Structure formats: structure tokens, C-alpha cells
Amino acid sequence: MNRSDVVVVGGGAVGLSTAWYLVEAGARVTVVDRTSADDKASTGNAGMLVPSHVIPLSAPGVISKGLRWMLSSSSPFHISPRLSADFLRWLYLFARHATPQHVAYGIPILRDLSMESLRLFDALCGDAAPLPGTGYSRTGLLMLHRGDTARRDNLHEADLAEGAGLDLRRLSEPEARALEPDIRTDITGGVFYATDAAIHPERFLSAMEAALRARGVQFVDATALRLDRQVGVVLDGAAEDGRRSVGGDFVVVAAGAWTPSLVKTLGTGLSLPVEPARGYSLTVNTHEATIRIPCVMLDERITVTPMAGVLRFSGTLTLSGFDRRVEERRLETIRRLAQLYAGPSLAIEKPAVWTGFRPASADGLPIIGPVPGAARFLVASGHGMLGVTQAPATGRMVADLISGRSPILDPKPFAPGRFS
Ligand SMILES: Cc1cc2nc3c(=O)[nH]c(=O)nc-3n(C[C@H](O)[C@H](O)[C@H](O)COP(=O)(O)OP(=O)(O)OC[C@H]3O[C@@H](n4cnc5c(N)ncnc54)[C@H](O)[C@@H]3O)c2cc1C
């Protein structure tokens, strides 16, 4: 690449990974992120790197489950009805993609992006790699079930994953307990995905940011107010150095769940169907449990990840816009599970509760590529539940597209214009 100037809006896993591969390709990079808001989905999440998760969120049965659970205050998946044109369009597109055909189409696309990412994680965070102390480890993943419905779902997903070539083992209850003796819930069996890995998401972000600063990347702590074809990125007020805008040859919008509203300001008519899908996590200190392998408890849809001496429990998916209120009843199942692992004396303080907004696209596939009609503006968003897993490969693909290198994967399925 000749030395392009690139502005990346968003300092989450996707934005920073994009900055990384742009620097590697020879670009001068500025990251604009409203770090003061501290509302990234990329911190506080479960930190699971999961090529095993090959089924797009928009799968058959998801909407009906959401509607059935709409009235339950403690369900793991919840839709709050809203009269918003963008939300209704998202629901319509989601329902249109919730077909077996779309699942079959999406599986190899998600698999390849995640597998490519894992290869890049090895190079970024493995032994003697440039990002130290991220807690990256090829732990594998245990998907555990208790009831009949969860068992059926688990084995069905395993069939699909196996069909896609993933390395997995179906386990009886004793086999699952032999692999992870510190499982403290009733289970009847599970599936072990050997390829999956885990990372400490906050440590990954800080190691990445430190390494980017050392490589000359500038960080501007400001809110991007709007995108402008001439100027680039217009800031809301002035940055610390007095600048009111940041320009470049290219602008990458990696603003997570906030990406659609920013892209709209370009005035190309592109409306990206990405909704904030809210989730919670609880991080607890516990000396009683020594769990080593990240687990998903499928009956409750709650994850348990060991991270540097703490256990992080996470779950729930609520479609209710950018509502930040903590819903105590929705937290209850996560809290109960945390209590079980950490011992009855555990008192979970409010600050240990984290909430974040997954950027969920309507077809369950990420949105990566140039904005139609404004090709120097690119989008990298819509990763839903897989944004940490797929961040490196997404960043690499954006850098490939900008530098004119042949992209690591076919960018067509990710094209931002595919919904129109
Ligand atoms: C409970 C929970 C558990 C999860 N577990 C996992 C997991 O185990 N594995 C996995 O792969 N994924 C997981 N995810 C999903 C993952 O967290 C997200 O997909 C991913 O973090 C999205 O990254 P991002 O960089 O696109 O967005 P974000 O991390 O949200 O970053 C976007 C950034 O852009 C900034 N921004 C937005 N608008 C502006 C603006 N106008 N100006 C300046 N800055 C702006 C925001 O402040 C933010 O810093 C989980 C999510 C949740 C909620």
C-alpha cells in the first residue's frame, strides 16, 4: 500500500484489530473512540473464541422463542416490542433469513471467518507473539445440557458443526465430568469442541492499544458526530488537541452497535440492519471452584469462563434498543449460577455486573466492506455474539480491501449493500 491515512471510528475489538492490520499493511492510522463513555461490548464479555458457533443467530425458531419468552422476565432471550421503523425492518429481515437454507449458507461463512481469526490469534497472542498477557489459551469449549430440549439442541448443533468439519466429541455425563470435574450443576451430557479458545477481553484490548500506540497509531478520545464525504469524520466538539474533525484517505466505521446511525449520516441511503442485543456478565472472585474449560450451560444459555483467577458468568440476549437499566430479574439466573460456583457466602456487588450491546445483524453475518456509493468509507460491524472471535480476521479483511491485496476470504457474503 502507498502510505494511506486511515481513520478508524471505534476502539473495540473490531476497530483495534482493524488498526493493527492496517499498520501492518503500511497505513498511518488514527483511532477515534469515545473512551470516556466506556460502553464497548468488547470489554466484560465472555471472552470465548468459538469457531464451534457456526449457526447464524437468525436460525429457524429464534423469533418464535423470543415471542414466547416475551412475557417472561427471567428468560435468556427477550424481545421488547418497539414502534421504530429500523427495528421493525430488522425484525422483518431477521425473520426472512431464519430458514434452513440460510443456516446452510451461513455455516461455512462463519466457520471460515472464525477459523481464520483463530489462526491470527495464535500469531498475535500465542507464545512469543507481539501481544503478551492476554490470557489467550486453546482451552476447548464444553457445551453442556441437562433437559431434553437443551440436549436435542446441543446434539443438533453438533451434527451441523461436525458436518462443517469441526473437531468435536459427544460426551456422556461421566465423560463431561471427567474432563471438567468442577462442574457444579446437574448435567446429563455435553459436547466438547477441541478447537475453541479463550482470552481475557479487557487484557486483549489494553495489550492491543499499547502495541498500537507503540507503532505510532494516534488515539483521539472523542465522539464522531457525523461522517462527511469531503472532511471524513466530524467530531462532536473539539478533541484534546483542538481538532474538530479527522480526515484520511479512508474511514472505517467499526462503531459496534452504533454503526448504523453513524453510517446514515453519510447520506448515501444505506440503512444497515444492526440492532443492539443486550447481555449481562458477572465477574466473581472464587477460590472454591477451579474450573479450567469454558462452558456453556445450554438449559439456561449461560456461559462460564475462567479468567485469571476469577470466573465470569454471562448471558441473556435482549432486544430493547440502547436501554441501560439493569433488570434484576433477568440477572437472577446468572446470579444463581455464580452463587453455586462461588459458594453461598458470595455477595455480588452491583459494580461487578456488566452490561453490553452486541451488534446483531439481521442475517446473523458480519457486515464488512465499502459503503455503496462512498467507497472510501468502509464498515466493519454486525458480529453479534462473535465479535471478539472474529475481530482479527475482520481487521485483516478490511486492511486487504483498503490496501488492494487479495482478501483472505471472499468479501461478497459480508457486503454492506446486501440488504437493499
Ligand atoms: C454478555 C456478552 C457476552 C459476549 N461473549 C462473547 C464471547 O464469548 N465471544 C465473542 O466472540 N463475542 C462475545 N460477545 C460479543 C462481542 O462482545 C461483540 O460482538 C464485540 O465486542 C463487538 O465488538 P465491536 O468492536 O464491533 O464493538 P464495541 O466493542 O462495542 O466497540 C465499538 C466502539 O465504538 C465506540 N463508538 C460508537 N459510536 C461512536 C462514535 N459516534 N464516536 C466515537 N466512538 C464511538 C464505542 O464507544 C465503542 O468503544 C459477547 C457480548 C455480550 C454482550
PDBQT file of the ligand as one rigid body, heavy atoms in Angstrom, charges set to zero:
ROOT
HETATM    1  C1  LIG A 501     -22.765 -10.679  27.502  1.00  0.00    +0.000 C 
HETATM    2  C2  LIG A 501     -21.940 -10.770  26.257  1.00  0.00    +0.000 A 
HETATM    3  C3  LIG A 501     -21.068 -11.845  26.084  1.00  0.00    +0.000 A 
HETATM    4  C4  LIG A 501     -20.316 -11.962  24.914  1.00  0.00    +0.000 A 
HETATM    5  N1  LIG A 501     -19.435 -13.005  24.788  1.00  0.00    +0.000 NA
HETATM    6  C5  LIG A 501     -18.694 -13.138  23.660  1.00  0.00    +0.000 A 
HETATM    7  C6  LIG A 501     -17.760 -14.198  23.518  1.00  0.00    +0.000 A 
HETATM    8  O1  LIG A 501     -17.581 -15.015  24.411  1.00  0.00    +0.000 OA
HETATM    9  N2  LIG A 501     -17.059 -14.298  22.360  1.00  0.00    +0.000 N 
HETATM   10  C7  LIG A 501     -17.230 -13.412  21.329  1.00  0.00    +0.000 A 
HETATM   11  O2  LIG A 501     -16.595 -13.573  20.293  1.00  0.00    +0.000 OA
HETATM   12  N3  LIG A 501     -18.095 -12.369  21.448  1.00  0.00    +0.000 NA
HETATM   13  C8  LIG A 501     -18.831 -12.222  22.577  1.00  0.00    +0.000 A 
HETATM   14  N4  LIG A 501     -19.728 -11.194  22.705  1.00  0.00    +0.000 N 
HETATM   15  C9  LIG A 501     -19.941 -10.307  21.551  1.00  0.00    +0.000 C 
HETATM   16  C10 LIG A 501     -18.814  -9.303  21.452  1.00  0.00    +0.000 C 
HETATM   17  O3  LIG A 501     -18.634  -8.714  22.714  1.00  0.00    +0.000 OA
HETATM   18  C11 LIG A 501     -19.151  -8.223  20.407  1.00  0.00    +0.000 C 
HETATM   19  O4  LIG A 501     -19.574  -8.821  19.207  1.00  0.00    +0.000 OA
HETATM   20  C12 LIG A 501     -17.905  -7.405  20.090  1.00  0.00    +0.000 C 
HETATM   21  O5  LIG A 501     -17.319  -6.938  21.272  1.00  0.00    +0.000 OA
HETATM   22  C13 LIG A 501     -18.237  -6.230  19.180  1.00  0.00    +0.000 C 
HETATM   23  O6  LIG A 501     -17.035  -5.507  19.009  1.00  0.00    +0.000 OA
HETATM   24  P1  LIG A 501     -17.010  -4.135  18.237  1.00  0.00    +0.000 P 
HETATM   25  O7  LIG A 501     -15.609  -3.670  18.223  1.00  0.00    +0.000 OA
HETATM   26  O8  LIG A 501     -17.734  -4.298  16.953  1.00  0.00    +0.000 OA
HETATM   27  O9  LIG A 501     -17.944  -3.167  19.115  1.00  0.00    +0.000 OA
HETATM   28  P2  LIG A 501     -17.670  -2.476  20.517  1.00  0.00    +0.000 P 
HETATM   29  O10 LIG A 501     -16.773  -3.293  21.370  1.00  0.00    +0.000 OA
HETATM   30  O11 LIG A 501     -18.993  -2.108  21.058  1.00  0.00    +0.000 OA
HETATM   31  O12 LIG A 501     -16.854  -1.185  20.136  1.00  0.00    +0.000 OA
HETATM   32  C14 LIG A 501     -17.448  -0.096  19.481  1.00  0.00    +0.000 C 
HETATM   33  C15 LIG A 501     -16.739   1.141  19.967  1.00  0.00    +0.000 C 
HETATM   34  O13 LIG A 501     -17.163   2.248  19.168  1.00  0.00    +0.000 OA
HETATM   35  C16 LIG A 501     -17.371   3.356  20.026  1.00  0.00    +0.000 C 
HETATM   36  N5  LIG A 501     -18.282   4.297  19.362  1.00  0.00    +0.000 N 
HETATM   37  C17 LIG A 501     -19.557   4.069  18.986  1.00  0.00    +0.000 A 
HETATM   38  N6  LIG A 501     -20.067   5.164  18.390  1.00  0.00    +0.000 NA
HETATM   39  C18 LIG A 501     -19.078   6.097  18.417  1.00  0.00    +0.000 A 
HETATM   40  C19 LIG A 501     -18.990   7.430  17.968  1.00  0.00    +0.000 A 
HETATM   41  N7  LIG A 501     -20.019   8.040  17.372  1.00  0.00    +0.000 N 
HETATM   42  N8  LIG A 501     -17.828   8.098  18.173  1.00  0.00    +0.000 NA
HETATM   43  C20 LIG A 501     -16.764   7.510  18.780  1.00  0.00    +0.000 A 
HETATM   44  N9  LIG A 501     -16.790   6.225  19.210  1.00  0.00    +0.000 NA
HETATM   45  C21 LIG A 501     -17.931   5.533  19.029  1.00  0.00    +0.000 A 
HETATM   46  C22 LIG A 501     -17.976   2.755  21.277  1.00  0.00    +0.000 C 
HETATM   47  O14 LIG A 501     -17.869   3.637  22.364  1.00  0.00    +0.000 OA
HETATM   48  C23 LIG A 501     -17.097   1.508  21.420  1.00  0.00    +0.000 C 
HETATM   49  O15 LIG A 501     -15.921   1.825  22.135  1.00  0.00    +0.000 OA
HETATM   50  C24 LIG A 501     -20.450 -11.006  23.886  1.00  0.00    +0.000 A 
HETATM   51  C25 LIG A 501     -21.286  -9.906  24.071  1.00  0.00    +0.000 A 
HETATM   52  C26 LIG A 501     -22.029  -9.772  25.238  1.00  0.00    +0.000 A 
HETATM   53  C27 LIG A 501     -22.910  -8.580  25.416  1.00  0.00    +0.000 C 
ENDROOT
TORSDOF 0
